[in-house]
Amino acid sequence: TMTWQSFMNNSGGKTVSDEERYEKALSFATQKHKGQYRVGGAEYITHPMAVAEIVREKGKNIDCQIAALFHDLLEDTDATESEIFKFGNEEILKAVKLLTKQKGYDMAEYVAGIRQNEMAFAVKAADRLHNLRCALVTDTEFKRKYIFETVDWYLNFSPEIPKAVKKLAESLDTPLAELPFLYEPIETWILK
């Protein structure tokens, strides 16, 4: 439901366009991730931007795109919940909180929470997909760990994830004996 306050949106009564909201959110996230880099050396903000692009391509709305831009803010920066609420809204904040791993978190509870929230689920699927694609530049140990974690928890989050896992598994010098199905055609995989 549209509240009068959200209609006003701190803009003197003018509704703010999706583009403006996205630009403001991007500039906030860029500022907060400043000085952080990805394994391959790229500025960290390139990752949330790529995740937002993936959810946009999936036809998700501007809120979901902003949640994607914000998905690592609580975990990896000094951004606050009230800032995320200000640049986003209640739904975005809820999704970002679900995507944030708390200290001593339980993986099953973490994933279950995400599965119950459509926005968090869409962002996590895109996040995992982008990370799998980027993991081609990481060392063997990281690749192995990431493949196992994906197979255990995220394989059915999107149709692209099995393909990306397969590609990552095929990039290892030594095949993963524990997961022989990864080297078979995806159609033959039995997805839980």
Secondary structure, 3 states (H helix, E strand, C coil): CCCHHHHHCCCCCCCCCHHHHHHHHHHHHHHHCCCCECCCCCECCHHHHHHHHHHHHCCCCHHHHHHHHHCCHHHHCCCCHHHHHHHCCHHHHHHHHHHCCCCCCCHHHHHHHHHCCHHHHHHHHHHHHHHHHHHHHCCHHHHHHHHHHHHHHCHHHCCHHHHHHHHHHHCCCCCCCCCHHHHCCHHHCCCC
